[in-house]
Structures are given as structure tokens and as C-alpha cells.
Amino acid sequence: MSNAAFSSWPTSLWKSDSLTHSFEHAPPKVNCDVCIVGAGYSGLWTAIQLHVIDPSKKIVIVEAVQPGFGASGRNGGWCSAFLPMSLDAIAKASSRAEAIAMQQAMYDSVRDIGLFITRHNIECGWAAGGTLQSATNSAHLARLQSHVDSYRAYGFGDEHITLLSASQANQRINAQGTLGATYSPDCAAVHPGQLVDGLVRQCLANDVTIYGDTRVIDISPHCVTAQTKDHLTQIHATHIVRATEGYTPTIKTSRRETVPIYSYMIATEPLPSDVWNSIGWASRETFSDARNMVIYAQRTADNRIAFGGRGAPYRFGSTVDSKFDISSAVHNKITSTMHSLFPSTQDALITHRWGGPLGITRDWFSGVTLNHNTGLATLGGYVGDGVAASYLGAKTLAHLLCDTQEPVTRLPWAQHVSPSWEPEPLRWLGINALLKVPELSDLREARNRSSSWLLRLLKHFTR
Ligand SMILES: Cc1cc2nc3c(=O)[nH]c(=O)nc-3n(C[C@H](O)[C@H](O)[C@H](O)COP(=O)(O)OP(=O)(O)OC[C@H]3O[C@@H](n4cnc5c(N)ncnc54)[C@H](O)[C@@H]3O)c2cc1C
């Protein structure tokens, strides 16, 4: 059942002490009410939420490798209320009131995931310390100010996002060159792999069947065809949920629904107390700064820094391949960014490097869809903000599948169908040209030169 996308596990920090389950592949014939393709957060939460609404449903999850193989077992562990689309973009697609409802639902989701973790005793290093985004030049400061202004315009006050002075920011996290920051309490740091493990246990407790090492090769109305190492499997179901995020283009019928863009991470060894004395970071806030090239970090429960960033090119034909899980160029950039922001980490050993694909839709808008005629459903396109969004996506989808008419089914992403990506080579040319913009604009901003026209160009194509 070989496919390069699923050929080897990444060398992720989160894999080393979690993701302990190993599931058998599916038998040749399976019948169920709901078949979920993909055992990441989206698939697992969908099964959990469906069981809450209708415990009589027979639910089967089919996974190409094992639960948590994808982004859910590799991410930065930010369980944040961020959405990939701006409030303005949501308001434009629906209304101002719905944009506010969507953001509020994300705030509630972060809280509810924390409550779920407590209720089910999931040990996953959950630390509800909020998130800090720092500024190290005047363009960053202006961007943070305008970000706060846009939240104020939608009625969200200091209780959700607030500006900090340099000294207030440094009291939380002492990053080099900080001129100011924003702080939002609506975020928790989490061990992503242990969260997967906890969700898997909950699924099993609810009698959800999980098949591993079973790669879906075709999805059609009420029928999934999958390949195991020794036979083809057919799964017949009333509803089929595609929860494959960055791997979606590996399925024949879904080649242009999302593109895979890789994000990469490093982890240090556990750092000694003198390093932590110089950095602070006592509340384990998640950390980023306002540069255009995304970076993100957390202090782990075992006192490492796990630091991530983007910057890899898009691969022709939306190729996903385990060999892309490591990129020396991006890993080296992430390491030097960490050293420049936290000079006291200079001598720390980097013990892990890994990466994985995110799923991006053509209009940068996440979606939850259900076709009542065919029974086919999808969720995803979180563009790298999927840890909490997958919970809300799954809740939205579970209510759509059970036709409850609950308010969550009227959120702006419910039944939002993104356009398909362009065919190649246009897709490759366009995406790789746009991927240059963040780096170029960061270089200009670091020299106090304006990058507003470049960013307008990026916004035009991504929102
Ligand atoms: C390096 C990195 C850092 C990130 N950091 C953050 C962060 O800090 N905060 C945040 O909010 N988001 C982050 N993200 C994004 C977040 O991890 C994802 O949005 C989220 O995990 C998506 O969950 P999912 O279940 O939809 O997809 P995935 O976790 O990717 O799961 C999809 C599953 O489907 C399986 N699959 C795919 N194709 C098939 C097939 N044909 N047959 C059967 N199974 C199949 C895969 O093996 C996989 O297990 C990050 C992502 C990466 C890669």
C-alpha cells in the first residue's frame, strides 16, 4: 500500500513519548453509518461529537498510517482562537454579525477543549497561558496596532486582545529587541501527540472503530475504496467524511481542493534554569512575532522550546512526500531565528527537527460541507490554525450530519465550498511567487522600508 506521502513517520518531538496505539488494517468489507477518512483531530473530534449527539451511530475511522500521523501529531501545540481568515473576509462572505459569531465560537472552542481535557483526564501538558505576539521594528508595531483596531471594530475588547508595552511584554517573555506586543488569553499550549492519544482513547471508549494502515484511494457516494498491505477494502456508509487536510491531493477525486504547504519545527533539549531565568516565560504563553513569515513557539511542559516556521516552496502537482518532512534550509533559518530572539539558547542542543503539510484552500477560507444527496462531507483548510478550529469544524459537521439545526450549523464556514486551485503549471508559478512575498517584505521592513504594496498584493490573492 505504498505511497510516498505515508512512507515514514516524522522525527517529531511529540512522537517520541506518545501516539502509542497501533491499529490493524480494515477487513475487505465494512458497513457503517459514518465512515471518517483520516485520524487527525478533525476525524477524531468528528467521531467524538457525533457520538455525543447520536450514540447509536456506527462510526468507523480509516487512517492511512496511524492516528496522529499527519499535522495533528506534528504541530506547534498552539490551541488558539485564531482563524485562517480575517474578520473582514468572513464579514464579506457573510455578515458582520456572523463574523463576530464565528470568532466568539472560536473563543468558546478553546475554553471547551480545556474543559474536555480536564473532564477526561487527558494528560497533554495543557497550559492556558494565552499568546504573546511581539514587535521588533516599527512595521511590526503598526501591524499589531491595526490588528487590535480591527478586533475593536468588531466589538472585541481588552479581555480578548490587548497591547503591551516593551517592558510588560518582557515581563512575560524576554525576547531580544522587543518594542511592544499584543497579548490574548484565548490560547493554550498543548502536547499535540498526547492530545491525539487522549482523543483516540475517548473514541475507543465510545465504541468507534479505528483502522490503521488503510489508505483510501477513492471516495464515491456511500462507498470508500481503500488499500491495505494485502487487499482492497470497500466500506459502505450512509455518510463519508473526508478529514485529510494537507494530504487531500493524494486522493484521486480531490486533487485540487487544497494545496499542501509545509511548516517545519525544531525542539531544543530541556533547558536549564539559568536560561529560563533570563527568558522568563513562566506562564507558558505561546509566542510569535509580527514578521510576515510565520514563526511560532511554545515552552513545553518538560522545559524545552519547540519552535516552528514556514518558508518552504510549494511542490509541483501538490506533491506530498515523507522526504519533505525535513528541510535543512528552513530548519537552519528557524534555529537562527530562535537564537536571535533568545540568545541564551545559543548553546542548547537541537534534539528534534520535523515538518509536515498544512491544507490551504483557494480562497484561504476553511470549510465544513455536507452534500445531503451524496452523503459526502468534508472539513478542513485550516491553513495552519487547525488545533482548535478542527474541534469547531467537527462540532459543526456533527450537527450538520445529525440535522439538529443548532446555531453552530449556521456559522459562516458551514457549507462554504472553496473554488478549486488552478491546474499546473499555473498553480506552481502563482503559489511560489506569492510565497516569496513574506520573506521579501520582512527584509524591507527590517531596513525600515515600506512593504505595504507587496502585502497588498499578497492579501489580494489570499483573502
Ligand atoms: C509543523 C506544523 C505546525 C503546526 N502548528 C499549529 C499550531 O501550533 N496551532 C494550530 O492551530 N495549527 C497548527 N498546525 C495545523 C494543525 O496541526 C492542523 O490544522 C490540524 O492538525 C489538522 O488536523 P486534521 O485532522 O484536519 O489533519 P491531519 O492531522 O493532517 O490528519 C489527516 C489524517 O488523514 C490521514 N490521511 C490522509 N490521506 C488519507 C487517505 N487517503 N486514506 C486514509 N487516511 C488518510 C493522514 O495520515 C492523517 O493522519 C500545524 C501544522 C504543522 C504541519
The ligand as an ORCA input file, in Angstrom:
! r2SCAN-3c Opt
* xyz 0 1
  C       4.525     21.731     11.579
  C       3.094     22.166     11.825
  C       2.831     23.057     12.859
  C       1.508     23.461     13.112
  N       1.256     24.229     14.217
  C      -0.030     24.525     14.544
  C      -0.323     25.186     15.765
  O       0.557     25.434     16.592
  N      -1.631     25.525     16.008
  C      -2.633     25.231     15.132
  O      -3.783     25.595     15.383
  N      -2.378     24.522     13.998
  C      -1.110     24.141     13.705
  N      -0.852     23.392     12.601
  C      -2.001     22.940     11.799
  C      -2.758     21.816     12.525
  O      -1.862     20.875     13.021
  C      -3.715     21.184     11.540
  O      -4.563     22.175     11.006
  C      -4.591     20.118     12.185
  O      -3.813     19.194     12.877
  C      -5.398     19.457     11.096
  O      -5.974     18.291     11.613
  P      -6.669     17.297     10.585
  O      -7.161     16.166     11.370
  O      -7.629     18.055      9.765
  O      -5.488     16.856      9.599
  P      -4.254     15.872      9.873
  O      -3.818     15.913     11.274
  O      -3.232     16.155      8.830
  O      -4.880     14.461      9.674
  C      -5.193     13.944      8.418
  C      -5.054     12.437      8.549
  O      -5.588     11.852      7.385
  C      -4.784     10.756      7.047
  N      -4.981     10.524      5.620
  C      -4.655     11.362      4.607
  N      -4.965     10.830      3.427
  C      -5.532      9.628      3.700
  C      -6.036      8.582      2.893
  N      -6.025      8.671      1.564
  N      -6.547      7.486      3.497
  C      -6.588      7.390      4.851
  N      -6.075      8.336      5.657
  C      -5.557      9.443      5.091
  C      -3.368     11.216      7.372
  O      -2.476     10.135      7.520
  C      -3.609     11.985      8.646
  O      -3.438     11.204      9.800
  C       0.446     22.989     12.294
  C       0.726     22.098     11.250
  C       2.025     21.688     11.013
  C       2.301     20.721      9.894
*
